[in-house]
Amino acid sequence: MPWLFLLLALGAVVIAFTTTSVPLAAIALVLSLVFVVIGVLGLLAQRVGNQSRSEAMMVDPVELRRLREQADARRAAAAAPIDDPARTPPAGP
């Protein structure tokens, strides 16, 4: 859509340079300026929109707390001693 405004600005410049009427040329130049500003702002808005994060990808506080609890449980399980008799070395000479 911003490209359409830039094409309209180009058309307004062409009209301004080909007309013999001074008021029409002035109106066409003002329209051209307006269309260029709208087109550039539209391109910038698209760029900012493409760079922003999707709100659907954000984690809500309940999910974040659940993930932290899972991580704490994994850390606690990794730090706990293992009481597996098969893993202990045999005692003896």
For each residue, the residues with C-beta under 8 A, 3 or more apart:
1: 4 5 42
2: 5 6 38 39 40 41 42 43 46
3: 6 7 39
4: 1 7 8 39
5: 1 2 8 9 35 36 38 39 42
6: 2 3 9 10 35 36 39
7: 3 4 10 11
8: 4 5 11 12 31 35
9: 5 6 12 13 31 32 33 34 35 36 39
10: 6 7 13 14 32
11: 7 8 14 15
12: 8 9 15 16 28 29 31 32 35
13: 9 10 16 17 28 29 32
14: 10 11 17 18
15: 11 12 18 19 24 25 28
16: 12 13 19 24 25 26 28 29 32
17: 13 14 25
18: 14 15
19: 15 16 24 25 28
20:
21: 24 25
22: 25 26
23: 26 27
24: 15 16 19 21 27 28
25: 15 16 17 19 21 22 28 29
26: 16 22 23 29 30
27: 23 24 30 31
28: 12 13 15 16 19 24 25 31 32
29: 12 13 16 25 26 32 33
30: 26 27 33 34
31: 8 9 12 27 28 34 35
32: 9 10 12 13 16 28 29 35 36
33: 9 29 30 36 37
34: 9 30 31 37 38
35: 5 6 8 9 12 31 32 38 39
36: 5 6 9 32 33 39 40
37: 33 34 40 41
38: 2 5 34 35 41 42
39: 2 3 4 5 6 9 35 36 42 43
40: 2 36 37 43 44
41: 2 37 38 44 45
42: 1 2 5 38 39 45 46
43: 2 39 40 46 47
44: 40 41 47 48
45: 41 42 48 49
46: 2 42 43 49 50
47: 43 44 50 51
48: 44 45 51 52
49: 45 46 52
50: 46 47
51: 47 48
52: 48 49
53: 57 58
54: 57 58
55: 58
56:
57: 53 54
58: 53 54 55
59: 63 64 67
60: 63 64
61: 64 65
62: 65 66
63: 59 60 66 67
64: 59 60 61 67 68
65: 61 62 68 69
66: 62 63 69 70
67: 59 63 64 70 71
68: 64 65 71 72
69: 65 66 72 73
70: 66 67 73 74
71: 67 68 74 75
72: 68 69 75 76
73: 69 70 76 77
74: 70 71 77 78
75: 71 72 78 79
76: 72 73 79 80
77: 73 74 80
78: 74 75
79: 75 76
80: 76 77
81:
82: 87
83:
84: 87 88
85: 88
86:
87: 82 84
88: 84 85
89:
90:
91:
92:
93:
